[in-house]
Amino acid sequence: MSLAGWESRAVQATRAWTAEGCVIGFVVAVAVFHHLPIVADVVGLHDPVDLITPFAVVGAALATLFCFHAPPRALLLGFVGAVLYVDGHGIHLSANSIGNEPVSGRARDVAHFWDERFGHLWWHLGWFVLVAALCLAEPGRRVELSRRRTATIVFLLGATLFTNTIEGGDWWLELAGTVVFCAWALAARRPLLIAFAGAFAFGAALIGIWAIWHGGEPQFSQLGWL
């Protein structure tokens, strides 16, 4: 079979998946692979496991866009989000790996900047853009979410937004995303968009509770939790 034939069959198979299943798959991929490297770090496998993260998350996002019969503008936004995500994650991973070695002086400062400052911001911005692309593609295929699935999205994605942006030091980006997605959901009132907005709002609420508890937004690692 030709490459075009394989591509056509792959696209047809993807579009046969249910929209709800694709969305849950994306959310689970984010929740699992944004936390799994930390667990793997216990046995010294943080970096090898984290190499899989972009493949899992971006792959799940692209599969969902195909499933949604995404229009060109949603595909374009998804492409931008994928580039930001992969680029930011790669910067974070490499700088973090270097920073974990016994380096000092200028080298440590540079590694800290590309990991903690730029890398997390670029990576998480790409993540949010991917979510926006899915919301933009939603009208292409009707999504009917049960209360249980909506609650799953809100809890898993919201908790991940909280843990990742607190540890990443870019919690303010999550708050800005909450404003954007909640305003969008109020205007459009689509099931998936409302669920994603709810996840951002849940993440923002957890950030607020964290700030009240600690009198600020310290990272988990700064508290010795990681």
C-alpha positions as CSV (number, residue, x, y, z in Angstrom):
1,M,0.0,0.0,0.0
2,S,1.2,3.5,-0.8
3,L,2.1,6.1,1.8
4,A,-1.0,8.1,0.7
5,G,-3.1,5.0,1.2
6,W,-1.7,4.5,4.7
7,E,-2.3,8.1,5.5
8,S,-5.9,8.0,4.3
9,R,-6.6,4.9,6.4
10,A,-5.0,6.5,9.5
11,V,-7.2,9.6,9.1
12,Q,-10.3,7.5,8.6
13,A,-9.6,5.4,11.6
14,T,-8.9,8.5,13.7
15,R,-12.2,10.1,12.7
16,A,-14.0,6.9,13.6
17,W,-13.1,7.5,17.3
18,T,-15.7,9.2,19.5
19,A,-15.1,12.9,20.2
20,E,-15.6,12.4,23.9
21,G,-13.0,9.5,24.0
22,C,-10.4,11.7,22.2
23,V,-10.9,14.5,24.6
24,I,-10.5,12.3,27.6
25,G,-7.5,10.7,26.0
26,F,-5.9,14.1,25.6
27,V,-6.6,15.1,29.2
28,V,-5.3,11.8,30.6
29,A,-2.2,12.1,28.5
30,V,-1.5,15.6,29.9
31,A,-2.3,14.5,33.5
32,V,-0.1,11.4,33.3
33,F,2.9,12.6,31.4
34,H,3.1,15.9,33.1
35,H,3.6,14.0,36.4
36,L,5.1,10.7,35.5
37,P,8.7,12.0,35.1
38,I,8.6,13.1,38.7
39,V,7.6,9.7,39.9
40,A,10.3,8.1,37.6
41,D,12.9,10.4,39.1
42,V,12.8,8.2,42.2
43,V,14.7,5.5,40.2
44,G,16.7,8.0,38.2
45,L,14.6,7.9,35.1
46,H,13.2,11.4,35.0
47,D,14.8,12.5,31.7
48,P,14.3,9.3,29.7
49,V,10.6,9.1,30.7
50,D,10.1,12.9,30.0
51,L,11.3,12.4,26.5
52,I,8.0,10.6,25.8
53,T,5.9,13.6,27.0
54,P,5.7,15.6,23.8
55,F,4.9,12.5,21.7
56,A,2.0,11.6,24.1
57,V,0.5,15.0,24.6
58,V,0.9,16.5,21.1
59,G,0.0,13.2,19.5
60,A,-3.3,13.1,21.6
61,A,-4.0,16.7,20.7
62,L,-3.5,16.1,16.9
63,A,-5.6,12.9,17.1
64,T,-8.4,14.9,18.7
65,L,-8.2,17.6,16.1
66,F,-8.6,15.0,13.3
67,C,-11.4,13.4,15.2
68,F,-13.2,16.8,15.4
69,H,-12.8,17.4,11.6
70,A,-11.0,20.5,12.6
71,P,-11.2,23.5,10.2
72,P,-8.0,25.0,8.8
73,R,-7.9,27.8,11.5
74,A,-8.0,25.2,14.3
75,L,-5.3,23.1,12.6
76,L,-3.1,26.2,12.2
77,L,-3.6,27.1,15.9
78,G,-2.8,23.5,16.8
79,F,0.4,23.6,14.7
80,V,1.5,26.8,16.5
81,G,0.7,25.2,19.9
82,A,2.5,22.0,19.0
83,V,5.7,23.9,18.0
84,L,5.6,26.0,21.2
85,Y,5.0,22.9,23.3
86,V,7.8,20.8,21.8
87,D,10.2,23.7,21.7
88,G,9.5,24.8,25.3
89,H,9.5,21.2,26.6
90,G,12.8,20.5,24.9
91,I,14.4,23.7,26.4
92,H,13.1,22.8,29.8
93,L,14.3,19.2,29.7
94,S,17.8,20.0,28.4
95,A,18.4,22.9,30.8
96,N,17.0,21.0,33.7
97,S,19.2,18.1,33.0
98,I,22.3,20.3,32.9
99,G,21.2,22.2,36.0
100,N,21.0,18.9,37.9
101,E,24.8,18.4,37.4
102,P,27.4,20.1,39.7
103,V,27.7,23.3,37.7
104,S,28.2,26.7,39.2
105,G,28.6,30.4,38.4
106,R,27.4,31.6,35.0
107,A,26.6,28.1,33.8
108,R,24.1,27.5,36.6
109,D,22.5,30.9,36.1
110,V,22.0,30.2,32.4
111,A,20.6,26.8,33.0
112,H,18.2,28.2,35.6
113,F,17.0,30.8,33.2
114,W,16.3,28.5,30.3
115,D,14.7,25.9,32.6
116,E,12.8,27.8,35.2
117,R,12.1,31.1,33.4
118,F,11.8,30.6,29.7
119,G,11.4,26.9,29.2
120,H,8.4,26.5,31.5
121,L,6.7,29.6,30.1
122,W,7.1,28.6,26.5
123,W,6.1,25.0,27.2
124,H,3.0,25.9,29.1
125,L,2.0,28.5,26.6
126,G,2.1,25.8,23.9
127,W,0.0,23.6,26.2
128,F,-2.7,26.3,26.5
129,V,-2.7,27.0,22.8
130,L,-3.3,23.3,22.1
131,V,-6.3,23.4,24.4
132,A,-7.5,26.6,22.6
133,A,-7.2,24.8,19.3
134,L,-9.4,21.9,20.5
135,C,-12.0,24.4,21.6
136,L,-11.8,26.2,18.2
137,A,-12.3,22.8,16.5
138,E,-15.3,21.8,18.7
139,P,-18.0,23.1,16.4
140,G,-16.8,20.7,13.7
141,R,-18.1,17.7,15.5
142,R,-20.7,17.8,18.3
143,V,-19.3,16.9,21.7
144,E,-21.7,15.6,24.3
145,L,-20.0,15.3,27.7
146,S,-21.7,13.5,30.6
147,R,-21.4,15.0,34.0
148,R,-18.9,12.3,35.0
149,R,-16.7,13.1,32.0
150,T,-17.0,16.8,32.5
151,A,-16.0,16.3,36.2
152,T,-13.0,14.2,35.1
153,I,-11.8,16.9,32.7
154,V,-12.2,19.6,35.3
155,F,-10.4,17.7,38.0
156,L,-7.6,16.1,36.0
157,L,-6.7,19.1,33.9
158,G,-7.4,21.6,36.7
159,A,-5.1,19.8,39.1
160,T,-2.4,19.5,36.5
161,L,-2.6,23.2,35.7
162,F,-2.2,23.9,39.4
163,T,0.8,21.6,40.0
164,N,2.6,22.4,36.8
165,T,2.3,26.2,37.0
166,I,3.1,26.4,40.7
167,E,6.3,24.3,40.2
168,G,7.0,26.1,36.9
169,G,6.7,29.5,38.5
170,D,4.3,30.7,35.8
171,W,1.1,30.4,37.8
172,W,0.2,33.9,36.6
173,L,-0.1,32.5,33.1
174,E,-2.7,30.0,34.4
175,L,-4.7,32.9,35.9
176,A,-4.6,34.8,32.6
177,G,-5.7,31.6,30.8
178,T,-8.6,31.3,33.2
179,V,-9.9,34.8,32.3
180,V,-9.6,34.1,28.6
181,F,-11.3,30.6,28.6
182,C,-14.0,31.6,31.1
183,A,-14.9,34.7,29.0
184,W,-14.9,32.6,25.8
185,A,-17.1,29.9,27.5
186,L,-19.6,32.6,28.6
187,A,-19.8,33.8,25.0
188,A,-20.0,30.5,23.2
189,R,-21.4,28.1,25.8
190,R,-20.2,24.8,24.2
191,P,-19.8,21.7,26.3
192,L,-16.0,21.1,25.8
193,L,-15.2,24.8,26.1
194,I,-17.2,25.0,29.3
195,A,-15.4,21.9,30.7
196,F,-11.9,23.4,29.8
197,A,-12.9,26.7,31.3
198,G,-14.0,24.9,34.4
199,A,-10.6,23.2,34.6
200,F,-8.8,26.5,34.4
201,A,-11.1,28.0,37.0
202,F,-10.4,25.0,39.3
203,G,-6.7,25.4,38.8
204,A,-7.0,29.1,39.6
205,A,-8.9,28.3,42.8
206,L,-6.2,25.8,43.9
207,I,-3.6,28.5,43.2
208,G,-5.5,30.9,45.4
209,I,-5.8,28.4,48.2
210,W,-2.1,27.7,47.9
211,A,-1.2,31.4,48.0
212,I,-3.4,31.9,51.2
213,W,-1.9,28.8,52.8
214,H,1.8,29.8,52.2
215,G,1.5,33.6,52.0
216,G,2.7,33.4,48.4
217,E,3.3,30.9,45.6
218,P,6.4,28.9,46.5
219,Q,7.3,26.0,44.3
220,F,6.9,22.5,45.7
221,S,10.7,21.9,45.3
222,Q,11.3,25.1,47.4
223,L,9.4,23.6,50.2
224,G,11.3,20.4,49.9
225,W,8.3,18.4,48.7
226,L,10.2,17.3,45.5
